[in-house]
Amino acid sequence: MAMSYHLILPNLRAIYSFLWIAILFGLALSSCTSWLGWGEPQNELERRRLVAKSLVLLRNDAQAIPITSLSETLSLLQIANRPLTSLEQSFSLYTSLTTSLYQNATQDSAKAVQFLNELPSSHTWIVAIDAQAEPATSWFSNLQKWASGQSVIWVFFGQNAINYAPDSFWQDTQTVIYVPNSDTLQQNLVAQMIMGGREFVGELDDKIGIFDEHTGWRTAKTRLGYGIPEEVGMRSDSLQKIDAIVQKALDSAAMPGAQLLIARHGTVVYHKAFGHHTYNKKQKVKLDDVYDLASISKVSTALPLLMQLQSEGKFSPDSTWGSYLPSVRQSDKSELRLRDILSHQAGLIPYIAYFPYHYQKAGKRLSPEWFATQASPDFNVAVSPSLFVHKDFYEKEILRRILKSKLSKDKKYVYSGLAFLLFPEMIKEMTKRDMESYLQKEFYEPLGMQRSGFNPYKNKQLAMHKIVPTEYDATFRKAQIHGYVHDEAAALLGGVSSNAGLFSSANDLAKLFQMYLQKGSYGGKTYIRADVIDEYTKCQFCADSNRRALGFDKPLLVYSPDGVSSIYASKESFGHYGFTGTRVWADPAQGLLYIFLSNRVYPTRENPKLGQMRTRVLIEDVIYRSLLTP
């Protein structure tokens, strides 16, 4: 049938007009979404949400998910054609675990049985079965026999991984997880969900094996998770500006390198390593390297123990120092209130430099009465690899000089670390436990702070190249300080002090401070009562122009451009700085956590550039400006 052109042309014009309008609208929409922060980050956000919903906890009969205790051994068995690398790496953010891989699961053999029988014992096993490995049906009977009597979390990557298992296999399985496939993102997300970094919220869309449609358990988020800024109402493009601030500090030789971590609402959204251990640029900073935290130790060692003791009714900051520490009772320090001491207004002097008192006059050599270059039963406190202090130095010199130090009658803010040198003794008097092992047992191990502790040179699980060096001490130890505490007073105590001495990574430290932000709970365990957290993190004597909380630092009472925190930081925020170039800051009002670790004292403490450039505060400004939602 013929059609006249005068009818076609107008229709073509309408079509062309519609297409041009659509193109222009598309360009405008693209520009608008980019300007609004939508586009690619929002697409990634939606992708992650959909993927997270597709991961399903099919069984949780023993309430094993999320994992609560990290004090017991955890092992990963992979039945796959290739290592599930992202799964391993994601678990390592939470705890240490042993990993085994079996790659020939298509056939049943004596070798497979032997492999299972030779696996090490473990409190809990996570068994990851990848459908691509195509495990033989008989393999499941071997697994079933091996798993009998053990705590096993079964993770099936791919629908066929479930279908390969015979019905009899499911009779004794209490914890079963379905993951649609084994791509990098799904490996990462399921590890977080198992550890409590994310919730399980998904249900099956269709029946799989013996599991019916809509099957799916829900769980709670109990630990730090790892994601993208848009998941917690922040902008990725804004946070990228931090890189340039850090690079400027590196280019200005304010520090050789750094670790940064930013989290919001319990999700880490920025975790990067910059620069090198030293200016020779031979060793790049890695995310699992450990730094000397310096005075951040004050709020990460004795303070959490005191808060826990208060939660148990065994300590009060309104009691006197002498009521807990017998060695101060015969001094003018006995009646000092712990609340005044912890908020730095007890009248104590800031610091005592102990080692200069013990120079011999000729040549300024250290006195052999107190120092030796070789270890012995009497000289058993290591200050460096080639310097040892007498075992009585603490009692006869450090304690004696603190007790005889001048005490001001003015109750005004003067930052002092003296009491924190004696807190380990006080805690031992109160608990009959030494502070180091007490911290590991009560906090660091259960929190998963596997790279945190004192004297990392002693840690056989931590290679020296993972420890970032600090200063070349040309005055006292006459050596490069590496693996030993930088602070001289803490060094004279053998490296174990609450004034300084703790080494940690940004990821480890984040767990402790996230516990603070979560009102004393983390990983399904309560460490400190919520009301105690509130008391210790609030300003104690604002009316007396003292901004400090109990142990923690706080924003200036009246903002100053030279202040300790961002202009945007809330009055509820708290944290601490460290002399070596570190900082940690938490803001409950915004759910924010910010950690900056560096070794700005390498090779000398006479380098004020990091503070002069206000690098740590400028980064904090960027963090607050990146917020999209409350």
C-alpha positions in Angstrom: 0.0 0.0 0.0 1.4 3.4 -1.0 2.0 6.1 1.6 2.2 9.9 0.8 5.5 11.7 1.9 3.6 14.6 3.4 2.4 12.2 6.1 5.9 10.7 6.7 7.9 13.9 7.0 6.1 15.5 9.8 6.3 12.3 11.7 10.1 12.2 11.1 10.4 15.8 12.3 8.6 14.9 15.5 10.9 11.9 16.0 14.0 14.0 15.4 12.7 16.6 17.8 12.0 14.0 20.4 15.5 12.5 20.0 17.2 15.9 20.4 15.1 16.6 23.5 16.0 13.2 24.9 19.7 13.8 24.2 19.7 17.2 25.8 17.7 15.9 28.8 20.2 13.1 29.1 23.2 15.5 29.1 21.5 17.7 31.6 20.6 14.8 33.8 24.2 13.5 33.6 25.5 16.9 34.5 23.0 17.2 37.3 23.8 13.8 38.8 27.5 14.6 38.7 26.9 17.9 40.4 24.7 16.2 43.1 27.2 13.5 43.7 25.1 10.8 42.0 26.3 9.0 38.9 29.1 6.5 39.4 29.3 6.6 43.2 25.6 6.2 43.4 25.6 3.4 40.9 28.3 1.6 43.0 26.2 2.2 46.1 23.2 0.6 44.5 25.3 -2.3 43.2 26.7 -3.0 46.7 23.2 -2.9 48.2 21.8 -5.4 45.7 24.8 -7.7 46.1 24.6 -7.5 49.9 20.9 -8.6 49.7 21.8 -11.6 47.5 24.0 -13.1 50.3 21.8 -15.3 52.5 22.3 -16.8 55.9 20.3 -20.0 55.4 20.9 -21.5 58.8 22.1 -20.0 62.1 20.8 -22.6 64.5 23.8 -22.3 66.9 23.8 -18.4 66.7 27.3 -18.6 65.4 26.8 -15.6 63.2 28.1 -13.0 63.8 31.2 -14.5 65.4 31.6 -13.0 68.9 34.7 -14.4 70.5 38.1 -13.7 68.8 40.1 -15.2 71.7 39.6 -18.7 70.2 41.3 -20.0 67.1 39.6 -19.4 63.8 40.6 -21.3 60.6 39.6 -21.1 56.9 39.3 -24.2 54.7 38.9 -23.4 51.0 37.7 -26.0 48.5 38.3 -24.1 45.3 40.3 -24.1 42.1 42.1 -20.9 43.2 42.6 -19.1 46.5 39.7 -17.0 47.6 42.1 -14.1 48.2 39.6 -11.4 49.0 37.9 -13.6 51.5 41.2 -14.2 53.3 42.2 -10.5 53.2 38.8 -9.4 54.5 39.0 -11.8 57.5 42.4 -10.5 58.3 41.0 -7.1 59.0 39.2 -8.6 62.0 41.5 -11.4 63.3 44.3 -13.7 62.5 43.4 -17.1 61.0 45.1 -20.1 59.5 44.2 -20.9 55.9 44.1 -24.3 54.0 43.3 -24.8 50.3 42.2 -28.0 48.5 42.1 -27.7 44.7 41.3 -31.2 43.5 37.8 -31.8 44.8 36.3 -33.3 41.6 37.4 -36.8 42.6 37.3 -38.7 45.9 40.6 -40.1 46.9 42.7 -41.2 49.8 44.7 -38.1 49.3 41.6 -36.0 50.1 40.8 -38.0 53.2 44.4 -37.6 54.3 44.3 -33.9 53.7 41.3 -33.5 55.9 42.7 -35.6 58.7 45.9 -33.6 58.8 44.2 -30.2 59.1 45.2 -28.5 62.4 42.7 -28.4 65.3 40.7 -25.2 65.5 37.9 -23.8 67.7 35.9 -22.8 64.7 36.2 -23.6 61.0 34.9 -21.6 58.1 34.6 -24.0 55.1 34.2 -22.1 51.8 33.1 -24.3 48.9 33.3 -22.7 45.4 30.9 -24.2 42.8 33.6 -23.8 40.2 35.6 -26.5 42.1 32.8 -29.0 41.2 33.2 -31.1 44.3 32.3 -34.8 44.0 29.3 -35.9 45.9 31.4 -38.4 47.9 33.6 -35.4 49.0 30.7 -34.2 51.1 30.5 -37.4 53.1 34.2 -37.0 53.8 33.6 -33.4 54.9 30.7 -34.5 57.0 32.8 -37.1 58.9 35.6 -34.6 59.4 33.3 -31.9 60.7 31.6 -34.2 63.2 31.9 -32.7 66.6 33.5 -29.4 65.3 32.1 -25.9 65.1 31.8 -25.3 61.3 30.5 -22.4 59.3 29.6 -23.6 55.8 29.9 -21.0 53.0 28.7 -22.0 49.6 29.8 -19.9 46.6 27.3 -20.5 43.8 24.0 -22.4 43.7 25.6 -25.5 42.3 27.8 -25.7 45.3 24.7 -26.4 47.3 23.2 -28.7 44.7 26.3 -30.9 44.7 25.7 -31.8 48.4 23.4 -34.8 49.0 20.4 -34.3 51.3 22.0 -36.4 54.0 24.8 -33.7 54.3 22.4 -31.2 55.7 21.3 -33.2 58.7 24.1 -32.0 61.0 24.9 -28.5 59.5 23.9 -25.7 61.9 25.4 -22.7 60.1 25.0 -22.3 56.3 25.6 -19.3 54.1 24.8 -18.9 50.4 26.8 -16.5 48.2 25.7 -16.4 44.5 29.3 -16.3 43.2 32.9 -15.9 44.3 33.7 -12.5 42.8 35.9 -10.2 44.9 33.0 -8.0 46.2 31.0 -11.0 47.4 34.0 -12.6 49.1 34.6 -9.3 50.9 31.0 -8.8 52.0 30.4 -12.3 53.3 33.5 -12.1 55.4 32.3 -8.8 56.9 28.9 -10.3 57.6 30.4 -13.4 59.3 32.4 -11.1 61.5 29.6 -8.7 62.3 30.9 -5.8 60.2 27.6 -5.9 58.2 24.2 -7.4 58.7 22.7 -10.4 56.9 19.4 -9.1 55.4 18.9 -11.3 52.3 16.3 -14.0 51.6 16.2 -16.6 48.8 14.2 -15.6 45.7 13.7 -19.2 44.7 14.2 -22.6 46.3 17.8 -23.9 46.2 18.4 -27.5 47.2 16.5 -28.2 50.4 16.2 -24.5 51.2 12.8 -23.0 50.5 12.0 -19.6 48.9 12.2 -16.7 51.4 14.6 -18.5 53.7 17.0 -16.1 55.3 18.2 -15.2 58.8 18.9 -11.6 59.9 21.8 -10.5 62.0 23.0 -7.3 63.7 26.1 -5.2 62.9 28.5 -5.4 65.9 31.9 -4.5 64.5 33.5 -2.1 62.1 32.6 -2.7 58.5 34.4 -1.6 55.3 32.7 0.2 52.5 32.4 3.3 50.4 31.6 6.8 51.6 28.2 7.0 50.0 27.0 4.1 52.2 27.2 6.4 55.3 26.3 9.7 53.8 29.7 11.0 52.7 31.1 12.0 49.3 33.9 10.1 47.7 35.1 13.0 45.6 35.4 15.2 48.7 37.5 12.7 50.6 39.8 12.4 47.6 41.0 15.9 48.5 42.8 14.4 51.5 45.4 12.8 49.3 46.7 16.2 48.1 46.9 17.5 51.7 49.0 14.4 52.7 51.1 14.6 49.6 51.9 18.3 50.4 53.1 17.2 53.9 55.3 14.5 52.3 56.7 16.9 49.8 57.5 19.3 52.6 59.4 16.6 54.6 56.9 17.1 57.4 57.0 13.3 57.7 58.3 10.3 55.7 54.9 8.5 55.5 51.5 8.0 57.2 48.5 5.8 57.7 45.0 7.3 57.6 41.6 5.8 58.5 38.2 7.4 58.4 35.0 5.7 59.5 31.4 6.8 60.0 28.6 5.0 61.7 30.8 2.0 62.1 32.0 1.7 58.5 35.5 2.4 57.4 35.3 4.4 54.2 38.9 5.7 53.8 41.9 3.6 54.7 45.2 4.5 53.0 48.9 4.3 53.4 51.2 7.1 52.2 54.9 7.5 51.7 57.7 5.5 53.2 59.1 4.5 56.6 62.1 6.8 56.1 63.3 9.4 53.7 65.5 7.0 51.8 62.2 5.6 50.4 63.2 2.0 50.5 60.3 0.8 52.5 56.7 1.8 51.6 54.2 2.3 54.3 51.6 -0.6 54.3 48.3 -0.7 56.0 49.4 -3.3 58.5 52.5 -1.5 59.6 52.6 -0.4 63.2 53.5 3.1 64.6 54.6 4.4 67.9 51.4 6.1 69.2 53.2 8.2 71.8 50.6 10.0 74.1 47.6 8.3 72.4 48.8 5.5 74.8 47.2 7.6 77.6 43.7 6.9 76.2 44.4 3.4 74.9 46.1 1.6 77.9 45.4 2.5 81.5 42.3 4.6 80.7 40.1 1.7 79.2 41.2 -0.4 82.2 40.2 2.3 84.7 36.8 2.7 82.9 36.3 -1.1 83.0 37.2 -1.2 86.7 34.7 1.7 87.3 32.1 -0.2 85.4 32.7 -3.1 87.9 32.4 -0.8 90.9 36.1 -1.1 91.7 37.3 2.4 90.9 36.1 5.9 91.2 37.7 9.1 89.8 36.5 10.9 92.9 38.8 8.8 95.1 42.3 9.9 96.1 45.4 8.7 94.4 46.7 7.3 97.7 43.6 5.1 98.2 44.7 3.0 95.2 48.5 3.4 95.1 50.3 2.8 98.5 53.6 4.2 97.2 52.3 7.7 97.1 50.7 7.7 100.6 53.6 9.3 102.3 53.8 12.2 99.8 51.9 15.4 99.1 50.4 13.6 96.1 48.4 11.1 98.3 45.2 13.3 98.6 45.1 14.3 94.9 41.7 13.3 93.3 42.0 11.0 90.3 39.4 13.2 88.5 41.8 16.2 88.8 44.8 14.0 87.7 43.0 12.6 84.7 41.8 16.0 83.6 45.3 17.5 84.1 44.5 20.0 86.8 45.9 18.3 89.9 49.0 20.6 90.1 51.5 18.1 88.8 54.4 19.5 86.7 54.4 18.5 83.1 57.4 16.2 82.8 60.7 15.1 84.4 63.7 14.3 82.2 65.2 11.5 84.2 68.4 10.5 82.3 70.3 13.8 82.5 70.6 13.4 86.2 72.8 10.4 85.7 75.5 11.7 83.4 79.0 11.4 84.7 80.5 14.9 84.7 83.5 13.9 82.5 82.4 13.4 79.0 78.7 13.2 79.9 78.7 9.4 80.0 75.7 7.7 81.6 76.4 6.6 85.2 77.4 2.9 85.4 75.4 2.8 88.7 72.2 2.8 86.7 73.1 2.0 83.1 74.9 -0.9 81.3 75.6 -1.8 77.7 75.0 -5.5 78.4 72.0 -7.2 80.0 72.4 -8.9 83.4 70.1 -9.9 86.3 70.6 -6.4 87.8 70.4 -4.5 84.5 67.4 -6.3 83.0 65.3 -3.4 81.7 66.0 -2.9 78.0 66.1 0.8 76.8 67.6 -0.1 73.4 69.5 -3.0 72.0 72.7 -1.8 73.6 71.5 0.0 76.7 70.0 -1.5 79.9 68.8 0.2 83.0 69.0 -1.1 86.6 66.0 -3.0 87.9 65.6 -0.6 90.8 65.6 2.5 88.6 61.8 2.8 88.7 61.4 2.7 92.5 64.6 4.7 93.4 64.6 7.3 90.7 61.3 7.6 88.7 58.9 7.1 91.6 61.1 9.1 94.0 61.5 12.1 91.7 57.7 12.2 91.0 56.9 12.1 94.6 59.3 14.9 95.4 58.3 17.0 92.4 56.8 20.4 93.0 53.0 20.4 93.4 51.1 23.5 92.5 48.2 24.6 94.7 46.5 26.2 91.7 43.8 23.9 90.2 44.3 24.9 86.6 44.9 23.1 83.4 48.6 22.0 83.0 49.1 19.0 80.8 51.1 16.4 82.7 52.2 12.8 82.0 53.7 12.0 85.4 50.7 10.1 86.8 50.4 8.0 83.7 53.9 6.7 84.4 52.7 5.4 87.7 49.3 4.1 86.6 50.6 0.6 85.6 51.7 0.2 89.2 48.4 1.4 90.5 46.5 -1.0 88.2 48.6 -3.9 89.5 47.9 -2.9 93.1 44.2 -2.8 92.3 43.9 -6.0 90.2 47.0 -8.1 91.0 47.6 -8.2 87.3 50.3 -6.4 85.3 48.9 -3.8 82.9 50.4 -5.4 79.7 48.8 -8.8 80.0 45.6 -7.3 81.5 45.2 -5.1 78.4 45.8 -8.0 76.0 43.4 -10.3 77.8 40.6 -7.8 78.5 40.8 -5.5 75.4 43.3 -6.1 72.6 42.7 -9.8 72.0 38.9 -9.8 72.2 38.7 -6.6 70.1 40.9 -8.2 67.4 43.7 -5.7 67.9 46.2 -8.3 66.8 49.0 -5.8 65.9 48.8 -3.7 69.1 51.1 -3.9 72.1 54.3 -2.7 73.8 57.9 -3.4 72.7 57.0 -4.7 69.3 60.7 -5.8 68.8 59.8 -8.7 71.2 56.8 -9.8 69.1 57.8 -12.8 67.1 54.7 -12.6 65.0 55.7 -9.0 63.9 58.7 -8.6 61.6 60.9 -5.6 62.2 60.2 -4.3 58.7 56.5 -3.9 59.8 57.5 -1.5 62.6 58.0 2.2 61.5 61.1 3.8 63.1 61.1 7.0 65.0 64.0 9.2 66.0 67.7 8.8 65.8 68.4 9.5 69.5 71.8 11.2 69.5 71.6 12.2 73.2 70.5 9.4 75.4 70.5 6.0 73.6 72.8 7.1 70.7 71.0 4.9 68.3 68.2 4.8 65.7 65.0 4.0 67.7 63.2 1.1 65.9 60.9 -1.3 67.7 61.5 0.5 71.0 59.4 3.3 72.4 60.5 6.8 71.5 59.5 8.4 74.8 62.5 8.4 77.2 60.5 8.0 80.4 58.5 5.1 79.0 61.8 3.6 77.7 63.3 3.7 81.3 60.2 1.7 82.4 61.1 -1.0 79.9 58.7 0.3 77.3 55.5 -0.5 79.2 53.8 2.7 80.4 50.5 4.5 80.0 52.2 7.8 79.3 53.6 6.4 76.0 54.7 3.0 74.7 51.8 1.5 72.8 52.4 0.6 69.1 49.5 0.0 66.8 48.1 0.3 63.3 45.3 2.6 62.3 42.9 -0.4 61.7 43.7 -1.8 65.2 43.3 1.5 67.0 40.0 2.1 65.2 38.5 -1.0 66.9 39.2 0.4 70.4 37.8 3.9 69.5 34.8 2.4 67.7 34.1 0.6 71.0 34.1 4.0 72.7 31.8 5.4 70.1 29.5 2.3 70.6 29.2 3.2 74.2 31.5 0.5 75.5 30.3 -2.4 73.3 31.9 -4.1 70.3 31.6 -7.4 68.6 28.6 -8.4 70.8 30.6 -7.9 74.0 30.3 -5.1 76.6 33.6 -3.9 77.8 32.6 -0.6 79.6 29.2 0.7 80.8 27.7 3.3 78.6 27.3 5.8 81.4 31.1 5.5 82.2 31.9 6.2 78.6 29.8 9.3 78.7 31.4 10.5 81.9 35.0 10.0 80.7 34.4 11.7 77.3 32.7 14.9 78.5 34.5 18.1 79.6 35.0 18.0 83.3 35.8 21.6 84.3 34.6 23.8 81.5 33.7 26.5 84.0 37.4 26.6 85.0 38.6 27.1 81.4 39.8 23.5 81.3 38.6 21.8 78.1 39.8 18.3 79.0 37.7 15.2 79.7 39.0 12.3 81.8 42.1 11.3 80.0 40.7 12.4 76.6 41.4 15.7 74.9 38.5 17.9 73.7 37.9 20.8 71.4 38.9 24.3 72.6 36.1 25.9 74.6 36.4 28.9 72.3 37.4 28.0 68.7 40.7 29.2 67.5 42.3 28.6 64.1 45.3 27.2 65.9 43.2 24.8 68.0 43.4 21.0 68.3 40.4 20.2 66.2 38.3 21.3 63.2 35.9 24.2 63.5 33.2 21.7 62.5 33.9 19.3 65.4 31.1 19.0 67.9 31.5 19.6 71.6 30.9 15.9 72.1 34.0 15.0 70.2 37.1 13.6 71.9 40.5 12.1 71.2 44.2 12.7 71.7 47.4 13.7 69.9 50.8 12.0 70.0 54.2 13.6 70.0 55.5 11.2 67.3 53.0 12.7 64.8 49.8 10.8 65.6 46.2 11.7 66.2 42.9 10.0 66.9 39.6 11.9 67.1 36.0 10.6 67.5 32.8 12.6 67.2 29.7 10.9 68.5 27.4 13.6 67.1 28.3 12.6 63.6 29.4 9.0 64.2 32.9 9.9 62.9 36.2 8.4 63.6 39.5 9.8 62.3 43.0 8.3 62.8 46.3 9.8 61.5 49.5 7.9 62.2 52.9 9.2 61.2 56.6 9.3 62.4 57.2 13.0 62.0 60.1 12.7 64.6 62.2 10.7 62.1 65.0 11.3 62.0 64.7 14.1 64.6 62.1 15.6 66.9 63.2 19.0 65.8 60.8 19.0 62.9 57.7 21.1 63.6 56.4 21.2 60.1 53.5 18.8 60.6 52.0 21.0 63.3 52.9 24.2 61.5 51.1 23.0 58.4 48.1 21.9 60.5 47.9 18.8 58.3 45.9 16.8 60.7 43.3 19.5 61.3 43.0 20.3 57.6 42.2 16.7 56.9 39.5 16.8 59.6 38.0 19.9 57.9 37.7 17.9 54.6 36.1 15.0 56.5 33.3 17.2 57.9 32.8 19.0 54.5 32.3 15.6 52.9 29.2 14.8 54.9 25.9 14.6 53.0 23.6 13.4 55.8 23.5 13.7 59.6 
